[in-house]
Amino acid sequence: MFLIKYTDSKIIKVRSVQAASVYRVAHGYKFLVKDKNNISEKYVDSYVDYKSAVINRSMFSAYLLKHGVTLNKKGNSLDLILMKFEYGVDADGSTGDGSRPSVSANELRKYFYENNATITWVTFDKNKKEVPELTKTITYKMLCRNPGKTKKGECFFIREELYNNVIRYITMGLIDKIPDGKGAKIVELSAYAPLITATAIDSALDTESSGLKDSSDFVFEIKSK
């Protein structure tokens, strides 16, 4: 029996963000909220809406941790984000001039596929006051689609400084062979790049049922370089 083990990988906890909220903040959109009695409305500043996501143990996570991705004590990282496109952006009428129109989820997807996403992560203390020295502004670039949600277009974005190294790894260098300009199959390639993120943690393969002659036990320890 073959046993596959990843000996130098860890789970990476990242933030899952809504593209609409990232776009609103970046372009100064405000949105309407009602008071507690649902009587009056007012425009308020936008904020980045995020939850938690996980990059499972794999060759991919091991490579990331060996090539610039850092974790805090709780295993969280701001070096990557998972961007979702579950809804679009409503028009902002606060300016009165139509300068902030509505943007559909499909338009957001196209926009962020072609443009970077810059997010300022603000840290607050126990009294809910901002801690300026811990505030971080990070620019992310689209890396690949989420293998489990390709139809929805969910994508992993990575810190811009780490992009070149990691994109070459997950595309086996093919990214360097794609010409710049219109017609380049960048998005199509991104659909196949996530294959390296597939996980088979401590997976066993029965050699007899698979037709292999030798049924001895083997352990393969996979390490990233």
ABEGO torsion letter per residue (X at the ends): XBBBBBAABBBBBBBBBBAAAAAAAAAGBBBBBBBAAGABBBBBBBBBBBBBBBBBBBAAAAAAAAAGBBBBAAGBBAABBBBBBABBBBBBAAAGAGABBBBBAAAAAAAAAABBBBBBBBBBBAAGBBBAAABBBBBBBBABBBAAAAAAGBBBBBBAAAAAAAAAAAAGGAAAABBBEBGBBAAAAAAAAAAAABBBBGBBBBAAAAGBABABBBBBBBBBX
